Amino acid sequence: MSAALREEAATEEVVALAGMLTPLPHTFARADDDEDDELPLVADERGRDADAASRPLPLQRDEFTCGRCFLVVHVSRRARPGEDCCTDCAS
């Protein structure tokens, strides 16, 4: 079998397999579709502000950022007084 015949047979097989696939029922609207068909955001459905949940809180007076793992932890988890290292990273 020549290379051209093998390539043609492979192409036909791919086309046949692609024809057996069906689109998923939960596909999203394309940009060129009507704008009325756009899906609503989940946050809008719940009546919440979408950005409110993603805003970080400022560092509290009783918290510090570990210099090794960069997690914000309570001051009771400080390994040594005055050092920005949590007990998990110090051990």
N, C-alpha and C positions, 0 to 999 in steps of 0.2 A: 504494500500500500504506500503510495507516495505521500510526501509531506503535505501537499495541497489537499489531497483527499482526507487525510487524518484531521487537518484543521477544519475542513468543511463539515465533517462528521461531528467533531467536537462542538462546533458552532451550532449545528442543528440540535444537538443534545441539550445545550444550554438554553436555547430558545424554547425547546419543548418543556424543560423543567421550569423555566420562568413562567410559562403559560399555565402551569399547575398551581402557582402561588396565587393567593388571594390577598387583597389588601386588608390590613387590620381594621377592625371596626372602630377603634378609638384613635384614628389618625387626626392630626391637627389641620386646621385650615391653612391654606397657602396664602402668601401675601397678595397674589393676584386674584384671589376669590373675593366675593362680596364681604365688606367689613361687618355686615350684620351677622355673619356666621362665626365670628370670633368667639372663642371660649372665654368665659369670665374667670377672673383670678379667684383662687380659693379664699384668699383673705377678704376679697370684696363680698363673697357669699356670706361670710361670718360677720360682716359688719365691722371688722377691725381694720386698723391702719396697717398696710403691708410693711411699711418701714419701721413701725414701732417695735416689732419683735426683733429686728436685726440691729438696732442701735445698741452699742456697748454702754454699759454703766461705768461711771468714773470710779477710780480706785477709792475704796472706803478707808476711813481712818484706821480701822482695825485689820487691814489687809496689806500684803506686800507682794511683789512679783519676784519669784525665785530667779536668781541669776543663772541657774543651770538648766532647769526645765521650762522656764518662762511661764509657769502657771501662776495665777493669782490665788494665794492661799491666806488663811487667817493667821494672825501674828502668833497664835498659840502653836502653830506648826513650824515656827522658826527654829532652826537647829541651835544657833547660839545668838545671844542678844547682840544687836547691831549688825549682824551679818545677813545678807539677803540670800539665804540658802534654806530650803525647806528640809524637814527631817528625813524625807524620803531620799533626797539627793545626797544628804550628808552621810548616810549609812552605806 
